[in-house]
Amino acid sequence: MTDRAPAALTDTSDATPRRSDATRAGILAAARERFAADGYERATIRAIAKDARIDPSMVMRYYGSKEGLFAAATSVDLRMPDFTRVPREEVGRLLVTHFLDVWEDAGQLTALLRVGITNQAGAERMREIFAQQLLPVARGVCPDPAQAPTRAALCAAQVLGLALTRYVLRFPPSAELTREEITDWLAPTLQRYLTADRP
């Protein structure tokens, strides 16, 4: 009997964090879908809570406000590789394959793109993510660091345009391309944007 009691206590204490994590994950998943469908202004805490099948007070308990929830739901780590370890002439190809991995694995990035198309808060969040995570890549490989913002913006135009047509609007010609075909088409363009001399 004495051997079993501590195990029971451990199970109970471990269950609470697991329930909390599951609740947070459910809230964030519902929030991403609701923000993507309704936009920031029309999405409500009440609707998100209903989608997550919890009381609205729980959303407020975990995230404090709609602004806090939106920030958490749209927190995206692009997990950029260390491009300083990559031969300069392969940066474009690695960037394309990396973004394909990110878009296909991270539903929150697609949701954020949907929000960003029609909503200022979503657009600002997307700008922050790319400024913080893509701009350093351009600074590290382009011939003139002063041109890095322009070069990063051109790269963003390509990868966001692909994501929009492939994962959001689902244009058949874009959606039907294989990863290898996309890489062969886009890699030379991103490579030129990042490393070629200014035209």
Number of C-alpha atoms within 10 A of each C-alpha: 5 6 7 8 9 11 11 11 10 10 10 11 11 11 11 11 11 11 11 12 12 12 18 17 14 17 25 22 18 20 30 25 22 21 25 23 14 15 22 21 11 11 17 17 21 14 15 25 20 14 16 20 13 15 13 16 13 15 24 15 9 14 18 12 13 18 12 13 20 20 15 14 22 23 15 19 13 18 10 15 12 8 17 11 8 11 9 15 14 13 23 22 18 19 23 26 16 15 18 17 13 18 18 12 11 13 16 20 22 23 23 26 23 24 26 21 14 14 18 14 18 24 16 11 20 20 15 12 16 17 15 12 17 21 20 17 21 26 18 16 20 22 15 14 15 11 14 22 16 15 25 23 17 16 25 18 12 15 17 16 12 20 22 18 15 18 19 14 12 14 13 10 9 16 16 12 12 10 14 10 11 16 19 13 13 19 20 17 18 24 22 17 22 29 19 14 10 12 4
